[in-house]
């Protein structure tokens, strides 16, 4: 009987322990279940999937979730896990790539140890967001279930300086010693006693001062004595000299203000009121404001929060667009990623942001490539508002002759000249409509494409995606024949690099492409090299093993 009771008791304790673990597990998982709902791939909108494929075509999607109105794609890039946040309309919001805490820069972990002793790093990622440089994102909290987190962001370059720090409501700084409750009560009581004593002292002083003033007033002589008459002012014996008429001052002519194209600024009082009101809606306190009238368009050039700005307004008072010179910090994570991938050691020069009434916003970034820095030759790239590449202008263009060196003023003035430059040898007019339709069906979101017609009735569509420069080759029937994707020069195989060093010593690598020929499923590398002296280009082909081939 006793043995049976012992066995039953042990079984009862074991069941209670299992139930307790289950409850704890439910409590822990419940917030995740509420905040993010798992989805099947078929439940994700096509626009969301397409945006992900365009920006992160090289990653593996391991699952989908929905958090409120937004969608979250769980991805893996090799061994690195991440999350991509997208809106229901397919707009990219942000991306988080997990960073193990032991791989964080020591300057960051040292900051956490110094400012959050005995806290744990619960989340550590690299975060990419529009209009922000890629940065570290951390959440730190006291060890334990249900504790609120502090959110920290750090720069991902240089000294990894702290960018933002957000502590939860009621946060107590762990680096500041918290006083004992008993000591707190004693201190509060002493403070109240001191305040009472101070008030009594002030009251006594005020009473004594009032009594003293009353005694002095009683002793003083009557104030009813008649006032002595003022002496009349003595007149001067000398007659007043006649005043000479002042010569009228010559008014200095107003300085003539011109823009880069020679347009003369107009007077502010000639600007229609409806146009002036439209400017106030866009720029509250414009500094150094000058108005220009160019082809019936009013242009307000000014400083807005210290940034050079040009606002375009129609005569009817309709805002059309705003150009603003931006600092280097405005280069967002996706833009910086593209620049770092394809232009190592690039140096920032200028950036101009275009905000448009039709929401087709753009960003122009001017920079120096490493090889062109001494010559001050500028490379220009245009991105859309999501950070996707629109087009690239290499530094061998000419705008009115001379060098390509310019300042902030020039950045605004050259913006549209660069944006509207014709693509060299663009054969779009000769491309059959069925070929264009096939491209549009395959790449519906690509709007900036350059067409080249080949010698054998094939058509090359040259465009830029999240992977960089791509070329899609169509035949005359609108069928895809080949696809090319430009690679980073550093990623060219060591076998091919050794071959080039040995056989083409006087040449340097310009660019290379991964090429897929769909008809016979042939994969190859197209490598373009340039003679260092003559600048003559040569194309070489290699198989995936790095051996030269005829293509």
C-alpha positions as CSV (number, residue, x, y, z in Angstrom):
1,X,0.0,0.0,0.0
2,X,2.8,2.5,0.9
3,X,4.7,1.6,-2.2
4,X,1.6,2.3,-4.3
5,X,1.1,5.7,-2.6
6,X,4.8,6.6,-3.3
7,X,4.4,5.7,-7.0
8,X,1.2,7.7,-7.3
9,X,2.8,10.7,-5.6
10,X,5.8,10.6,-7.9
11,X,3.5,10.3,-11.0
12,X,1.4,13.2,-9.8
13,X,4.5,15.4,-9.3
14,X,5.8,14.4,-12.7
15,X,2.5,15.3,-14.4
16,X,2.4,18.7,-12.6
17,X,6.0,19.4,-13.7
18,X,5.1,18.6,-17.4
19,X,2.0,20.9,-17.1
20,X,4.1,23.7,-15.7
21,X,6.6,23.4,-18.6
22,X,3.7,23.5,-21.0
23,X,2.3,26.7,-19.5
24,X,5.7,28.4,-19.6
25,X,6.1,27.4,-23.2
26,X,2.7,28.8,-24.1
27,X,3.5,32.1,-22.3
28,X,6.8,32.5,-24.1
29,X,5.4,31.6,-27.6
30,X,2.2,33.5,-27.3
31,X,3.5,37.0,-28.2
32,X,5.2,35.7,-31.3
33,X,2.0,33.9,-32.3
34,X,0.0,37.1,-31.9
35,X,2.4,39.5,-33.6
36,X,3.4,37.3,-36.6
37,X,1.1,34.9,-38.4
38,X,2.7,32.1,-40.5
39,X,1.7,32.1,-44.1
40,X,1.9,29.6,-47.0
41,X,3.8,30.9,-50.1
42,X,0.5,30.9,-52.0
43,X,-1.0,33.3,-49.5
44,X,1.6,36.0,-50.2
45,X,0.6,38.7,-52.8
46,X,2.4,38.6,-56.1
47,X,3.7,42.2,-55.8
48,X,5.4,41.3,-52.4
49,X,7.0,38.2,-53.9
50,X,8.2,40.0,-57.0
51,X,9.8,42.8,-54.9
52,X,11.7,40.3,-52.8
53,X,12.9,38.4,-55.9
54,X,14.1,41.7,-57.5
55,X,16.0,42.8,-54.4
56,X,17.2,39.5,-53.0
57,X,17.2,37.1,-55.9
58,X,20.3,35.4,-54.5
59,X,18.8,34.3,-51.1
60,X,16.8,31.3,-50.1
61,X,13.3,32.0,-48.7
62,X,12.6,29.7,-45.7
63,X,9.1,31.0,-44.8
64,X,6.6,33.8,-44.7
65,X,4.9,35.7,-41.9
66,X,2.3,38.5,-41.7
67,X,2.7,41.2,-39.0
68,X,-0.3,43.5,-39.1
69,X,-0.5,44.8,-42.7
70,X,3.1,43.9,-43.5
71,X,4.7,40.8,-44.8
72,X,7.9,39.3,-43.4
73,X,10.1,37.0,-45.5
74,X,12.5,34.7,-43.6
75,X,15.6,34.3,-45.7
76,X,19.0,32.7,-45.7
77,X,22.1,34.1,-47.5
78,X,24.5,31.2,-47.1
79,X,24.8,30.6,-43.4
80,X,23.3,34.1,-42.5
81,X,19.6,34.3,-41.6
82,X,17.6,37.4,-42.1
83,X,14.1,39.0,-42.3
84,X,12.8,41.2,-45.1
85,X,9.8,43.5,-44.2
86,X,7.5,44.5,-47.1
87,X,4.2,46.3,-47.3
88,X,1.1,44.7,-48.9
89,X,1.7,46.9,-52.0
90,X,5.2,45.3,-52.4
91,X,7.2,48.3,-51.1
92,X,10.4,47.4,-49.3
93,X,10.4,48.6,-45.6
94,X,13.6,47.2,-44.0
95,X,15.9,44.2,-43.8
96,X,17.5,42.6,-40.8
97,X,20.4,40.2,-41.1
98,X,21.3,38.3,-37.9
99,X,24.7,38.9,-36.5
100,X,26.0,36.5,-33.7
101,X,26.9,38.4,-30.6
102,X,30.4,37.0,-30.6
103,X,30.9,38.6,-34.1
104,X,29.8,42.1,-33.0
105,X,32.6,44.8,-33.0
106,X,34.3,45.0,-29.6
107,X,33.4,48.7,-29.4
108,X,29.7,47.8,-29.4
109,X,30.0,45.1,-26.9
110,X,32.2,47.3,-24.7
111,X,29.5,50.0,-24.8
112,X,26.8,47.4,-23.7
113,X,28.9,46.1,-20.9
114,X,29.7,49.6,-19.6
115,X,26.2,51.0,-19.9
116,X,24.0,47.9,-19.4
117,X,25.9,45.7,-16.8
118,X,24.2,42.4,-16.2
119,X,22.0,42.9,-19.3
120,X,21.9,40.4,-22.1
121,X,21.9,41.1,-25.9
122,X,18.6,39.5,-27.0
123,X,18.7,40.7,-30.6
124,X,21.7,41.7,-32.8
125,X,21.4,42.4,-36.5
126,X,22.5,44.5,-39.4
127,X,19.6,46.7,-40.4
128,X,19.0,48.2,-43.8
129,X,16.4,51.0,-44.2
130,X,15.5,53.5,-46.8
131,X,17.4,56.8,-46.6
132,X,19.7,55.4,-43.8
133,X,23.1,53.9,-43.9
134,X,23.3,50.2,-43.0
135,X,23.8,50.0,-39.2
136,X,23.8,47.6,-36.3
137,X,20.5,47.1,-34.5
138,X,20.5,45.7,-30.9
139,X,18.0,45.0,-28.2
140,X,19.3,44.6,-24.7
141,X,17.4,43.7,-21.6
142,X,17.8,42.3,-18.0
143,X,18.0,38.6,-18.0
144,X,14.5,37.1,-17.3
145,X,11.1,36.5,-18.9
146,X,8.9,39.5,-19.7
147,X,11.6,42.2,-19.2
148,X,11.4,45.2,-21.5
149,X,14.2,45.9,-24.0
150,X,16.3,48.9,-24.8
151,X,16.9,49.5,-28.5
152,X,20.3,50.6,-29.7
153,X,21.7,51.4,-33.1
154,X,25.4,51.8,-34.0
155,X,27.2,52.8,-37.2
156,X,28.5,49.8,-39.2
157,X,31.7,51.7,-40.2
158,X,34.5,53.6,-38.5
159,X,34.4,53.6,-34.7
160,X,30.9,52.1,-34.6
161,X,29.5,55.2,-32.8
162,X,26.2,55.1,-31.1
163,X,23.4,56.4,-33.4
164,X,20.3,56.1,-31.3
165,X,19.4,54.8,-27.8
166,X,15.8,54.2,-26.8
167,X,15.1,52.9,-23.3
168,X,11.6,51.7,-22.2
169,X,9.3,53.7,-19.9
170,X,10.3,53.5,-16.3
171,X,13.9,52.5,-17.2
172,X,16.4,52.7,-14.3
173,X,20.0,53.3,-15.4
174,X,21.9,50.2,-14.1
175,X,25.1,52.3,-13.9
176,X,23.5,54.6,-11.3
177,X,23.3,53.1,-7.8
178,X,19.7,53.1,-6.6
179,X,19.2,54.3,-3.0
180,X,17.7,52.1,-0.4
181,X,14.0,52.6,0.2
182,X,14.5,53.4,3.9
183,X,17.2,55.9,3.0
184,X,14.9,57.4,0.4
185,X,12.2,57.9,3.0
186,X,14.6,59.5,5.5
187,X,16.0,61.8,2.8
188,X,12.4,62.9,1.7
189,X,11.5,63.6,5.3
190,X,14.7,65.7,5.9
191,X,14.0,67.6,2.7
192,X,10.4,68.4,3.8
193,X,11.7,69.6,7.2
194,X,14.3,71.8,5.6
195,X,11.6,73.3,3.3
196,X,9.4,74.2,6.3
197,X,12.4,75.8,8.2
198,X,13.3,77.8,5.1
199,X,9.7,79.0,4.7
200,X,9.5,80.1,8.4
201,X,12.8,82.0,8.1
202,X,11.6,83.9,5.0
203,X,8.3,84.8,6.8
204,X,10.2,86.2,9.8
205,X,12.5,88.2,7.6
206,X,9.6,89.7,5.6
207,X,7.8,90.7,8.8
208,X,10.9,92.4,10.3
209,X,11.5,94.3,7.1
210,X,7.9,95.6,7.0
211,X,8.1,96.9,10.6
212,X,11.4,98.7,9.9
213,X,10.0,100.4,6.9
214,X,7.0,101.6,8.9
215,X,9.2,103.2,11.6
216,X,11.4,105.0,9.1
217,X,8.3,106.4,7.3
218,X,7.0,107.9,10.6
219,X,10.3,109.7,11.3
220,X,10.7,111.3,7.8
221,X,9.6,115.0,7.2
222,X,6.3,115.7,5.5
223,X,6.3,115.3,1.8
224,X,3.9,118.1,1.3
225,X,6.6,120.8,0.7
226,X,6.0,122.9,-2.5
227,X,8.3,121.9,-5.3
228,X,10.9,124.6,-6.4
229,X,10.1,126.1,-9.7
230,X,12.4,125.0,-12.5
231,X,14.7,127.7,-13.8
232,X,14.0,128.9,-17.3
233,X,16.5,127.7,-19.8
234,X,19.0,130.4,-20.8
235,X,19.0,131.4,-24.4
236,X,22.2,131.5,-26.4
237,X,23.4,134.9,-27.4
238,X,24.7,133.6,-30.8
239,X,22.1,133.5,-33.6
240,X,21.3,130.0,-35.0
241,X,23.3,129.1,-38.0
242,X,21.2,128.1,-41.1
243,X,21.4,124.3,-41.6
244,X,23.0,123.1,-44.8
245,X,20.8,120.9,-47.0
246,X,22.0,117.3,-46.9
247,X,23.1,116.0,-50.3
248,X,21.0,113.0,-51.4
249,X,22.8,109.7,-51.0
250,X,23.4,107.7,-54.1
251,X,21.5,104.5,-53.9
252,X,23.6,101.4,-54.7
253,X,22.1,99.3,-57.5
254,X,20.7,96.0,-56.4
255,X,23.1,93.1,-57.2
256,X,22.0,91.0,-60.2
257,X,21.5,87.4,-59.2
258,X,21.9,84.8,-62.0
259,X,21.6,81.0,-62.0
260,X,24.0,78.6,-63.8
261,X,22.3,79.1,-67.1
262,X,22.3,82.9,-67.0
263,X,18.7,83.3,-66.0
264,X,18.2,86.6,-64.0
265,X,16.4,86.4,-60.7
266,X,13.0,88.2,-60.7
267,X,11.7,90.5,-57.8
268,X,9.7,88.8,-55.1
269,X,6.8,91.2,-55.5
270,X,6.3,90.1,-59.1
271,X,5.7,86.5,-58.0
272,X,2.0,85.6,-58.0
273,X,0.5,85.2,-54.5
274,X,-0.7,81.7,-55.3
275,X,2.9,80.7,-56.2
276,X,4.3,82.2,-53.0
277,X,1.7,80.4,-50.9
278,X,2.6,77.1,-52.6
279,X,6.3,77.6,-51.6
280,X,5.3,78.2,-47.9
281,X,3.6,74.8,-47.9
282,X,6.9,73.2,-48.9
283,X,9.5,75.4,-47.2
284,X,8.4,77.1,-44.0
285,X,11.4,79.4,-43.5
286,X,13.4,79.7,-46.7
287,X,16.7,81.5,-46.3
288,X,18.6,83.4,-49.1
289,X,15.5,83.1,-51.3
290,X,15.7,84.0,-55.0
291,X,12.9,83.5,-57.6
292,X,13.5,82.6,-61.3
293,X,11.0,82.4,-64.1
294,X,12.1,79.8,-66.7
295,X,9.7,78.7,-69.5
296,X,6.6,79.7,-67.5
297,X,7.9,77.7,-64.5
298,X,8.6,79.5,-61.2
299,X,11.7,78.2,-59.5
300,X,12.5,79.2,-55.9
301,X,16.2,78.7,-55.0
302,X,16.9,78.9,-51.3
303,X,18.3,77.3,-48.2
304,X,16.0,74.9,-46.4
305,X,17.3,73.8,-43.0
306,X,20.8,74.6,-44.3
307,X,20.4,72.5,-47.5
308,X,20.5,74.1,-51.0
309,X,17.0,73.6,-52.5
310,X,15.2,74.4,-55.7
311,X,11.4,74.3,-55.7
312,X,9.5,74.1,-59.0
313,X,5.9,75.6,-59.0
314,X,3.6,76.3,-62.0
315,X,2.0,79.7,-62.5
316,X,-1.3,78.3,-61.1
317,X,0.5,77.5,-57.8
318,X,0.8,73.7,-58.3
319,X,3.9,72.2,-56.8
320,X,5.7,70.0,-59.3
321,X,9.0,69.0,-57.7
322,X,11.8,69.8,-55.3
323,X,15.5,69.3,-55.7
324,X,17.6,69.2,-52.5
325,X,21.4,68.8,-52.1
326,X,21.8,66.0,-49.5
327,X,24.7,64.9,-47.2
328,X,26.5,61.6,-47.5
329,X,24.3,60.2,-44.6
330,X,21.3,60.3,-47.0
331,X,22.8,57.4,-49.1
332,X,20.5,54.6,-47.9
333,X,21.5,51.1,-47.1
334,X,20.6,49.6,-50.4
335,X,22.4,52.4,-52.3
336,X,25.5,52.0,-50.2
337,X,25.4,48.2,-50.7
338,X,25.4,48.7,-54.5
339,X,28.2,51.2,-54.3
340,X,30.3,49.1,-52.0
341,X,29.7,45.9,-54.1
342,X,30.6,47.5,-57.5
343,X,32.8,50.5,-56.6
344,X,35.1,49.5,-53.7
345,X,36.7,52.5,-51.9
346,X,34.3,55.0,-53.6
347,X,34.4,58.6,-52.3
348,X,31.3,60.6,-51.9
349,X,31.0,63.9,-53.7
350,X,27.4,65.1,-54.0
351,X,23.8,63.8,-53.7
352,X,20.6,65.4,-54.9
353,X,17.2,64.2,-53.9
354,X,14.2,64.8,-56.2
355,X,10.8,64.7,-54.6
356,X,8.0,64.8,-57.2
357,X,4.2,65.4,-57.1
358,X,3.7,62.1,-59.0
359,X,5.6,60.2,-56.2
360,X,8.3,59.1,-58.7
361,X,11.1,60.3,-56.4
362,X,14.7,59.8,-57.3
363,X,18.2,60.2,-55.8
364,X,21.3,61.2,-57.7
365,X,24.7,60.2,-56.2
366,X,27.9,61.6,-57.5
367,X,31.1,59.9,-56.4
368,X,34.7,59.2,-57.3
369,X,35.9,55.7,-58.2
370,X,39.2,54.8,-56.7
371,X,41.0,54.9,-60.1
372,X,39.5,58.3,-61.0
373,X,40.0,60.2,-57.7
374,X,43.2,62.0,-58.7
375,X,41.7,63.1,-62.1
376,X,38.5,64.2,-60.2
377,X,36.4,62.3,-62.7
378,X,32.8,61.9,-61.4
379,X,30.7,58.8,-61.7
380,X,26.9,59.4,-61.4
381,X,24.2,56.9,-60.4
382,X,20.4,57.5,-60.2
383,X,18.4,55.4,-57.7
384,X,14.6,55.3,-57.2
385,X,13.0,56.0,-53.8
386,X,13.4,52.4,-52.7
387,X,17.1,52.4,-53.4
388,X,16.9,50.4,-56.6
389,X,19.3,51.4,-59.4
390,X,17.9,53.3,-62.4
391,X,20.9,54.1,-64.4
392,X,24.7,54.8,-64.3
393,X,26.6,57.6,-66.1
394,X,30.3,56.7,-66.4
395,X,32.9,59.5,-66.0
396,X,33.7,59.8,-69.7
397,X,30.7,62.1,-70.5
398,X,31.0,65.8,-71.3
399,X,28.6,68.4,-70.1
400,X,29.6,71.7,-71.8
401,X,33.2,70.7,-72.0
402,X,35.8,71.0,-69.3
403,X,36.3,68.7,-66.4
404,X,33.6,67.0,-64.4
405,X,34.6,68.6,-61.1
406,X,31.7,70.7,-59.6
407,X,30.3,71.9,-56.3
408,X,27.0,71.8,-54.5
409,X,25.5,74.6,-56.7
410,X,26.5,72.7,-59.8
411,X,24.9,69.5,-58.4
412,X,21.5,71.2,-58.6
413,X,22.1,72.7,-62.0
414,X,23.5,69.6,-63.6
415,X,20.8,67.3,-62.2
416,X,18.4,67.4,-65.1
417,X,21.2,67.6,-67.7
418,X,22.5,64.3,-66.4
419,X,19.0,62.8,-66.0
420,X,18.0,63.6,-69.5
421,X,21.3,62.6,-71.3
422,X,20.5,60.3,-74.2
423,X,21.7,56.8,-74.0
424,X,24.4,56.2,-76.6
425,X,23.3,54.0,-79.5
426,X,19.9,53.2,-78.0
427,X,18.2,51.0,-80.6
428,X,14.8,51.0,-78.9
429,X,13.0,52.3,-82.0
430,X,14.1,49.2,-84.1
431,X,13.1,46.6,-81.5
432,X,9.9,44.6,-82.5
433,X,6.9,45.2,-80.3
434,X,6.6,41.5,-79.5
435,X,10.2,41.6,-78.1
436,X,9.3,44.6,-75.9
437,X,6.1,42.9,-74.7
438,X,8.1,39.8,-73.8
439,X,10.5,41.9,-71.7
440,X,7.7,43.7,-70.0
441,X,6.1,40.4,-69.1
442,X,9.3,39.0,-67.6
443,X,10.4,42.2,-65.9
444,X,7.2,44.3,-65.2
445,X,8.8,46.7,-62.7
446,X,11.8,47.6,-64.8
447,X,11.2,51.0,-66.4
448,X,14.8,52.1,-67.4
449,X,16.0,49.8,-70.1
450,X,18.5,50.3,-72.9
451,X,18.1,48.3,-76.1
452,X,20.9,47.1,-78.4
453,X,20.4,45.3,-81.7
454,X,22.9,42.6,-82.5
455,X,24.2,41.3,-85.9
456,X,22.1,38.2,-85.9
457,X,18.6,39.6,-85.3
458,X,18.9,39.4,-81.5
459,X,18.1,42.2,-79.1
460,X,19.8,43.0,-75.9
461,X,17.8,44.6,-73.0
462,X,20.3,46.2,-70.7
463,X,19.0,47.2,-67.3
464,X,19.9,47.3,-63.6
465,X,18.4,45.3,-60.7
466,X,19.3,44.5,-57.2
467,X,22.0,42.2,-58.5
468,X,23.5,45.1,-60.5
469,X,23.8,45.3,-64.3
470,X,21.9,42.6,-66.2
471,X,21.5,41.9,-69.9
472,X,18.6,39.8,-71.3
473,X,19.0,38.7,-75.0
474,X,15.9,38.0,-77.0
475,X,15.5,36.5,-80.5
476,X,13.2,38.0,-83.2
477,X,10.2,35.9,-81.8
478,X,10.4,37.4,-78.3
479,X,12.1,34.3,-76.8
480,X,14.9,34.7,-74.2
481,X,18.1,33.3,-75.6
482,X,20.7,34.3,-73.0
483,X,20.9,36.1,-69.7
484,X,23.9,37.9,-68.4
485,X,24.6,39.1,-64.9
486,X,27.6,41.4,-64.1
487,X,29.7,40.1,-61.2
488,X,32.0,41.9,-58.8
489,X,35.6,41.8,-60.0
490,X,36.8,40.5,-56.7
491,X,34.6,37.4,-57.1
492,X,36.2,36.3,-60.4
493,X,37.7,32.9,-59.9
494,X,41.3,32.6,-58.9
495,X,41.9,30.3,-61.9
496,X,40.8,32.9,-64.4
497,X,42.7,35.7,-62.6
498,X,45.9,33.6,-62.7
499,X,45.4,33.0,-66.4
500,X,45.0,36.7,-67.1
501,X,48.1,37.6,-65.1
502,X,50.1,35.1,-67.1
503,X,48.8,35.5,-70.6
504,X,47.6,39.2,-70.6
505,X,50.2,41.1,-68.5
506,X,49.6,44.4,-70.2
507,X,45.8,44.2,-69.7
508,X,43.6,44.9,-66.7
509,X,40.2,43.5,-65.8
510,X,37.3,45.8,-66.7
511,X,34.3,43.6,-65.9
512,X,32.9,40.1,-66.2
513,X,29.5,38.5,-66.6
514,X,27.9,35.1,-65.7
515,X,26.2,34.0,-68.9
516,X,23.5,31.4,-69.3
517,X,22.6,30.2,-72.8
518,X,19.2,28.7,-72.5
519,X,19.0,26.6,-75.7
520,X,21.9,24.3,-74.9
521,X,22.0,25.0,-71.1
522,X,25.5,26.3,-71.4
523,X,26.9,28.4,-68.5
524,X,30.1,30.5,-69.0
525,X,32.0,33.6,-68.0
526,X,32.4,36.5,-70.3
527,X,35.5,38.5,-69.3
528,X,36.3,42.0,-70.7
529,X,39.9,43.2,-70.4
530,X,41.5,46.6,-71.4
531,X,45.0,47.3,-72.6
532,X,46.6,49.6,-70.0
533,X,48.3,51.8,-72.7
534,X,45.9,51.8,-75.7
535,X,42.6,51.3,-73.8
536,X,41.7,48.7,-76.4
537,X,39.1,46.2,-75.1
538,X,39.1,42.4,-75.6
539,X,36.5,39.8,-74.8
540,X,37.5,36.4,-73.4
541,X,35.2,33.4,-72.6
542,X,35.8,30.7,-69.9
543,X,33.8,27.7,-68.7
544,X,32.8,27.4,-65.1
545,X,36.1,25.6,-64.3
546,X,38.0,28.6,-65.5
547,X,39.4,27.2,-68.8
548,X,39.3,29.3,-71.9
549,X,36.7,28.4,-74.5
550,X,35.4,29.5,-77.9
551,X,31.9,30.9,-77.6
